[in-house]
Amino acid sequence: MKSRFTLLTLLAAIAISVSAWAANVQVTGSHVRLRLNPSLNAAVFANSSGTPIYPLKGQILSWTGYSSNGFYEVSFRGRTLWIHSAYARPVMGATPSVPDNVIITGNNVLLRVGPGKNYAPLSYYGQHVHLGKGEILKCVGVSSGWWRVEYADGYYYVSRKYARSY
C-alpha cells in the first residue's frame, strides 16, 4: 500500500511539473479546427471567404498557459485562438508566452488589484476605473485567466475574457 501511495505521489508531481513547464502545444490531428472561443459551438477560424484555416499536423503552436473547457488558448497567425485538447498535446518549454501588449475586447472592463474576481477593482477617489474596447495595455505577465498589465501608476490585472494578446 505504501509503494502504491508513493507511485501516485510521484505521478502527480510529474503531471504538475509538465503542466508548469509547457509553453507550447503540438497539433496531433489533421484538419483540426481552431475556434474563436473555448467551445465546440464557437465559430471556426477561417479566411475572408469562410474557408477554415487549419494548422498542420505536428505543428507547434505557442500556448499562453491558459486552458478552459477542454481547450488550450494558442497563438496562430497572429491571432489568439482555441484548440481542443483532444487534438493537441503540451510540449516541454520554458514558460507560458506573454505578449508585449493586450487589447481590451469588452466594454467597461474593470482592472483588479489581483488575479481574480475576489480582488478589489482599481478605484480613484471612490470611482472604479473602467477600460473601453480597443484600449491597449502593456502586458507584463499571465496568471491563470488573468493578464498582469501596466496601467497608470502600477500593475493590475484584467480578465482574459475581456482582453486578448495584441
Summary of the structure (lengths in Angstrom):
residues: 166
radius of gyration: 18.2
end to end distance: 51.5
largest distance: 60.4
contacts: 458
relative contact order: 0.16
helix: 14%
strand: 44%
